[in-house]
């Protein structure tokens, strides 16, 4: 019948009998929609390193702009380089988070077209949880030393002005992997190797064919483990602490929860696990909380802006 013929002809009008057009527009295609790009931009991968940034509630866009300016300033100050990202301070009043995310996605799309396709030094990533951002970093930025310098300057009042009204804590990540038991051990071995002697047998703690012993100056360092978990319910806190502690030779390195020489920071977010080892003055630097460091410095100097900073945190 003519009706059935029309129904058979319809697929051909939609792009051919082999369905090639449909395949090209699917996940296997070479292009992605803006939504897919935004989703990919917010995906953490094994091997990534960077800096977690927490901020005031509903102020993610403003916090991202503030900390981007600070990161760019310190990259130029410490390494003599400038980030390729847009750090125009005129965008500091962006209130629409979706608009801010789209702007960052556009920047990511354009990054491969500039200066031979090099990636940005700091790539902002918006997480799907309130008050949380991540900035992926690349060489020459070393996240631990970089974050500590920013916080040390804030504590000393050397920053000269209140640069971050909405940013709270900075947490460096030197290596990231899967948030599984096996992934936790793999990440821990890489992050701990420069600082601690392992408790395991020589063949289970090797790198490049040699046993990883930890740097000489760090042997005998006491330690504390500080895990943080967000949007994750597979690995339990006690399991994470006990697994990482069991890798360390505790005949040489003692646990010290009050005044450790080294603090092992573990951040687990969804399916990823990141880790870093920071100096024991992490507590003295307000656990790298920029907001608290700025407030402390302003109170010490009698700066009237301390009330402004505290009000920003509350709102």
C-alpha positions as CSV (number, residue, x, y, z in Angstrom):
1,X,0.0,0.0,0.0
2,X,1.0,3.6,-0.6
3,X,0.9,4.4,3.2
4,X,3.4,1.6,4.0
5,X,5.7,2.8,1.2
6,X,5.8,6.3,2.7
7,X,6.7,4.9,6.1
8,X,9.6,2.9,4.5
9,X,10.9,6.0,2.6
10,X,11.0,8.2,5.7
11,X,14.3,7.0,7.1
12,X,16.1,7.8,3.9
13,X,15.0,11.4,4.1
14,X,16.5,11.5,7.6
15,X,20.1,10.9,6.5
16,X,20.4,7.7,4.5
17,X,19.8,4.0,5.0
18,X,23.0,3.3,7.0
19,X,22.1,5.9,9.6
20,X,25.5,7.6,9.2
21,X,24.1,11.1,10.0
22,X,22.7,9.9,13.3
23,X,26.0,8.3,14.3
24,X,28.0,11.5,13.5
25,X,25.8,13.5,15.9
26,X,26.1,11.0,18.7
27,X,28.7,10.5,21.4
28,X,31.0,9.0,18.8
29,X,31.0,12.2,16.7
30,X,33.9,14.5,16.4
31,X,32.1,17.6,17.7
32,X,30.4,18.2,21.1
33,X,27.5,20.4,22.1
34,X,28.1,23.3,24.5
35,X,26.5,21.2,27.2
36,X,28.8,18.3,26.5
37,X,31.8,20.6,26.5
38,X,30.8,22.1,29.9
39,X,30.4,18.6,31.3
40,X,33.8,17.5,30.0
41,X,35.4,20.7,31.3
42,X,34.2,19.8,34.8
43,X,35.6,16.2,34.7
44,X,38.7,15.4,36.8
45,X,41.1,12.8,35.4
46,X,43.7,10.5,36.8
47,X,47.1,12.2,36.7
48,X,45.7,15.7,37.1
49,X,47.1,18.1,39.6
50,X,45.8,21.4,40.8
51,X,44.1,23.4,43.6
52,X,40.8,22.9,45.3
53,X,39.1,26.2,46.1
54,X,36.2,26.5,48.5
55,X,34.1,29.7,48.6
56,X,31.1,31.5,50.1
57,X,27.8,30.0,49.2
58,X,26.3,31.1,45.9
59,X,29.4,33.1,45.2
60,X,31.2,30.6,43.0
61,X,31.4,32.9,39.9
62,X,32.9,35.8,41.9
63,X,35.2,33.6,43.8
64,X,36.5,32.1,40.5
65,X,37.2,35.5,39.1
66,X,39.0,36.6,42.3
67,X,41.2,33.7,42.7
68,X,42.0,33.6,39.0
69,X,43.5,37.1,39.4
70,X,45.5,36.1,42.4
71,X,46.8,33.0,40.7
72,X,47.8,35.0,37.6
73,X,49.6,37.6,39.8
74,X,51.6,34.9,41.6
75,X,52.4,33.0,38.4
76,X,54.0,36.2,37.1
77,X,55.7,37.0,40.4
78,X,57.1,33.5,41.0
79,X,57.7,32.1,37.5
80,X,57.7,35.2,35.3
81,X,54.9,33.8,33.2
82,X,51.3,35.0,32.5
83,X,48.3,32.8,32.2
84,X,46.5,32.8,28.8
85,X,43.1,33.0,30.6
86,X,41.0,36.1,30.6
87,X,41.6,37.9,33.9
88,X,39.7,41.1,33.1
89,X,38.7,42.4,36.5
90,X,35.6,44.1,34.8
91,X,33.9,40.7,35.1
92,X,34.2,40.6,38.8
93,X,30.5,41.4,39.3
94,X,29.2,38.4,37.3
95,X,26.3,37.0,39.3
96,X,25.0,34.5,36.7
97,X,26.8,31.2,37.4
98,X,25.6,29.7,34.1
99,X,27.0,32.7,32.2
100,X,30.3,32.4,34.0
101,X,30.5,28.6,33.2
102,X,29.8,29.3,29.5
103,X,32.6,31.9,29.5
104,X,35.1,29.5,30.9
105,X,34.0,26.8,28.3
106,X,34.5,29.4,25.5
107,X,38.0,30.0,26.9
108,X,38.8,26.3,26.9
109,X,37.6,26.0,23.3
110,X,39.9,28.8,22.3
111,X,43.0,27.7,24.2
112,X,44.2,25.3,21.5
113,X,44.4,28.2,19.0
114,X,46.8,30.3,20.9
115,X,50.6,30.1,21.2
116,X,51.0,26.7,19.5
117,X,48.1,25.1,21.3
118,X,49.6,25.2,24.8
119,X,47.1,24.8,27.6
120,X,46.4,27.4,30.1
121,X,48.5,27.4,33.3
122,X,45.3,27.5,35.4
123,X,42.2,25.8,34.0
124,X,39.1,26.6,36.0
125,X,36.6,23.8,36.5
126,X,33.2,24.2,38.0
127,X,32.1,21.3,40.2
128,X,28.5,20.3,40.6
129,X,28.5,21.0,44.3
130,X,28.0,24.3,46.1
131,X,31.0,26.3,47.3
132,X,33.6,24.3,45.5
133,X,35.9,25.0,42.5
134,X,38.9,23.3,41.1
135,X,41.8,24.8,39.1
136,X,43.8,22.4,37.1
137,X,47.5,23.4,36.9
138,X,50.4,22.6,34.7
139,X,54.2,23.1,34.9
140,X,56.0,25.1,36.1
141,X,53.4,25.6,38.9
142,X,54.0,23.3,41.8
143,X,50.7,23.3,43.7
144,X,52.0,22.9,47.3
145,X,54.7,25.6,47.1
146,X,52.4,27.9,45.1
147,X,49.5,27.7,47.6
148,X,51.8,28.0,50.6
149,X,53.4,31.2,49.2
150,X,50.0,32.8,48.7
151,X,48.9,31.9,52.2
152,X,52.2,33.0,53.8
153,X,51.9,36.4,52.2
154,X,48.3,36.7,53.3
155,X,49.3,35.9,56.9
156,X,52.1,38.5,56.8
157,X,49.8,41.1,55.3
158,X,52.2,41.4,52.3
159,X,49.3,41.2,49.9
160,X,48.6,44.9,50.4
161,X,44.9,44.6,50.0
162,X,41.9,42.4,50.5
163,X,42.0,40.5,47.2
164,X,39.5,37.7,47.9
165,X,36.2,38.5,49.6
166,X,34.6,35.3,48.7
167,X,37.4,32.7,48.6
168,X,37.9,30.5,51.6
169,X,40.3,27.5,51.6
170,X,42.9,26.5,49.1
171,X,44.0,22.8,49.0
172,X,46.8,21.7,46.7
173,X,46.7,18.4,44.9
174,X,49.9,16.9,43.4
175,X,48.5,13.7,42.0
176,X,45.0,12.4,41.3
177,X,43.7,8.9,40.7
178,X,40.6,6.7,41.1
179,X,38.7,6.8,44.3
180,X,39.0,3.0,44.9
181,X,41.0,1.0,47.3
182,X,43.6,0.2,44.7
183,X,43.6,3.7,43.3
184,X,44.1,5.2,46.8
185,X,47.2,3.0,47.3
186,X,48.6,4.0,43.9
187,X,48.1,7.7,44.5
188,X,49.5,7.5,48.0
189,X,52.7,5.8,46.8
190,X,53.4,8.6,44.3
191,X,52.5,11.4,46.7
192,X,54.3,10.0,49.8
193,X,57.5,8.8,48.0
194,X,59.5,12.0,48.3
195,X,58.8,12.3,52.0
196,X,58.5,9.0,53.7
197,X,60.1,5.6,53.9
198,X,57.6,2.8,53.1
199,X,56.7,0.0,55.4
200,X,56.1,-2.5,52.5
201,X,58.6,-4.9,51.0
202,X,61.1,-3.4,48.5
203,X,59.4,-4.9,45.4
204,X,56.1,-3.3,46.3
205,X,57.4,0.3,46.7
206,X,59.5,0.8,43.6
207,X,59.8,3.6,41.1
208,X,61.9,3.2,38.0
209,X,63.4,0.0,39.4
210,X,64.7,1.5,42.7
211,X,63.1,1.4,46.1
212,X,61.6,4.7,47.1
213,X,63.0,5.7,50.5
214,X,62.0,9.3,50.9
215,X,64.3,12.3,50.8
216,X,67.1,12.3,53.5
217,X,65.9,15.5,55.2
218,X,62.4,14.0,55.6
219,X,63.4,10.8,57.2
220,X,62.0,10.5,60.7
221,X,59.3,13.1,60.0
222,X,56.1,12.8,62.1
223,X,52.8,13.0,60.2
224,X,49.1,13.4,60.4
225,X,46.5,12.4,57.8
226,X,43.6,14.8,57.0
227,X,41.0,13.4,54.6
228,X,38.1,15.3,53.1
229,X,35.3,13.6,51.2
230,X,32.7,15.3,49.0
231,X,29.9,13.6,47.0
232,X,31.4,10.2,47.8
233,X,30.2,7.3,49.9
234,X,32.2,4.3,48.8
235,X,35.5,4.7,50.7
236,X,35.1,5.3,54.4
237,X,37.1,7.8,56.4
238,X,38.7,5.2,58.7
239,X,39.6,3.0,55.8
240,X,41.3,5.8,53.9
241,X,43.3,6.8,57.0
242,X,44.3,3.3,57.9
243,X,45.2,2.4,54.3
244,X,47.5,5.4,53.8
245,X,49.1,5.0,57.3
246,X,49.8,1.3,56.7
247,X,52.1,2.3,53.8
248,X,54.4,4.3,55.9
249,X,57.2,2.8,58.0
250,X,56.1,3.9,61.4
251,X,59.3,2.8,63.1
252,X,60.8,5.8,61.3
253,X,57.8,8.1,61.1
254,X,55.5,8.5,64.0
255,X,51.9,9.7,64.0
256,X,51.5,13.1,65.6
257,X,48.0,14.7,65.5
258,X,48.9,17.9,67.3
259,X,52.1,19.2,65.8
260,X,53.2,17.0,62.9
261,X,56.2,17.7,60.7
262,X,54.1,16.8,57.6
263,X,50.4,16.7,56.9
264,X,49.0,14.3,54.3
265,X,46.0,16.0,52.7
266,X,43.6,13.6,50.9
267,X,40.7,14.9,48.9
268,X,38.1,12.5,47.6
269,X,35.5,13.9,45.2
270,X,33.0,11.6,43.5
271,X,35.2,9.0,41.7
272,X,38.5,10.7,42.1
273,X,41.1,10.8,44.8
274,X,43.8,13.5,45.1
275,X,46.7,13.8,47.6
276,X,49.5,16.1,48.6
277,X,52.0,16.4,51.5
278,X,52.3,19.8,53.1
279,X,54.5,21.2,55.9
280,X,53.3,21.1,59.5
281,X,52.8,24.8,59.5
282,X,49.6,24.1,57.6
283,X,47.7,24.6,60.8
284,X,49.5,27.8,61.6
285,X,48.5,29.1,58.2
286,X,44.8,28.5,59.1
287,X,44.8,25.3,57.0
288,X,45.4,27.5,53.9
289,X,42.1,29.4,54.5
290,X,42.7,32.7,52.8
291,X,39.7,34.4,54.3
292,X,40.8,33.6,57.8
293,X,44.4,34.7,57.0
294,X,43.2,38.0,55.6
295,X,41.0,38.6,58.6
296,X,43.9,37.8,61.0
297,X,46.3,40.1,59.2
298,X,43.8,43.0,59.2
299,X,42.9,42.6,62.9
300,X,46.6,42.7,63.7
301,X,47.1,45.9,61.7
302,X,43.8,47.5,62.9
303,X,42.4,47.6,59.4
304,X,38.7,48.6,59.4
305,X,38.1,46.4,56.4
306,X,37.9,43.3,58.7
307,X,34.2,43.9,59.1
308,X,33.7,44.0,55.4
309,X,35.5,40.6,55.0
310,X,33.5,39.0,57.8
311,X,30.2,40.3,56.2
312,X,31.2,38.8,52.9
313,X,31.7,35.4,54.4
314,X,28.2,35.5,56.0
315,X,26.5,36.5,52.7
